[in-house]
Amino acid sequence: MLTQHLREMEEDGLVHREVYREVPPKVEYSLTEHGVSLNAALAALGDWGTERMRRIGAEKVLQAR
């Protein structure tokens, strides 16, 4: 599942995938400029969520399944 998400983010230009031809195989991912700009845009949303948790007194927000 992680590999699928990373490949999708690579296709969207958010991450760069560097493959090293060695044994054992090695792959490194890094954010592209586009990925860095998305990360900056999402920071405000993270701040909003943290403030909301503080305001309602939540220690942990459970994810819906």
VEXDREN-2710 file (C-alpha; in Angstrom, 1 decimal):
% VEXDREN-2710
k/r/px/py/pz
1/MET/0.0/0.0/0.0
2/LEU/2.8/2.4/0.9
3/THR/4.5/1.7/-2.5
4/GLN/1.3/2.4/-4.3
5/HIS/0.9/5.8/-2.6
6/LEU/4.5/6.7/-3.2
7/ARG/4.2/5.8/-6.9
8/GLU/1.0/7.9/-7.2
9/MET/2.8/10.9/-5.5
10/GLU/5.7/10.3/-8.0
11/GLU/3.2/10.5/-10.9
12/ASP/1.7/13.7/-9.5
13/GLY/5.2/15.2/-9.3
14/LEU/5.2/15.4/-5.5
15/VAL/8.1/13.1/-4.8
16/HIS/11.3/12.1/-6.7
17/ARG/12.2/8.4/-6.7
18/GLU/15.9/7.6/-6.9
19/VAL/16.8/3.9/-7.5
20/TYR/20.3/2.7/-6.7
21/ARG/21.4/-0.4/-8.6
22/GLU/23.0/-2.3/-5.7
23/VAL/22.5/-5.4/-3.6
24/PRO/20.3/-5.3/-1.6
25/PRO/18.2/-2.9/-3.8
26/LYS/18.0/0.6/-2.4
27/VAL/15.4/3.3/-3.3
28/GLU/15.2/6.8/-1.8
29/TYR/12.3/9.3/-2.0
30/SER/12.5/13.0/-1.7
31/LEU/10.1/15.9/-2.0
32/THR/10.1/17.9/-5.2
33/GLU/9.6/21.7/-5.2
34/HIS/5.9/20.9/-5.9
35/GLY/5.8/18.6/-2.9
36/VAL/7.4/21.2/-0.7
37/SER/4.8/23.8/-1.7
38/LEU/2.0/21.3/-1.0
39/ASN/3.5/20.6/2.4
40/ALA/3.6/24.3/3.2
41/ALA/0.0/24.7/2.1
42/LEU/-1.1/21.8/4.4
43/ALA/0.7/23.3/7.4
44/ALA/-2.2/25.7/8.0
45/LEU/-4.7/22.8/7.9
46/GLY/-2.6/21.0/10.5
47/ASP/-2.5/24.1/12.7
48/TRP/-6.3/24.3/12.4
49/GLY/-6.7/20.7/13.5
50/THR/-4.4/21.1/16.4
51/GLU/-6.2/24.1/17.6
52/ARG/-9.6/22.4/17.2
53/MET/-8.3/19.4/19.3
54/ARG/-7.2/21.9/22.0
55/ARG/-10.5/23.7/21.9
56/ILE/-12.6/20.6/22.3
57/GLY/-10.2/19.0/24.8
58/ALA/-9.5/16.0/22.6
59/GLU/-6.3/14.0/23.2
60/LYS/-6.7/11.9/20.1
61/VAL/-9.0/12.0/17.1
62/LEU/-10.2/8.6/16.0
63/GLN/-10.3/7.9/12.2
64/ALA/-13.6/6.7/10.8
65/ARG/-13.4/3.3/9.2
END
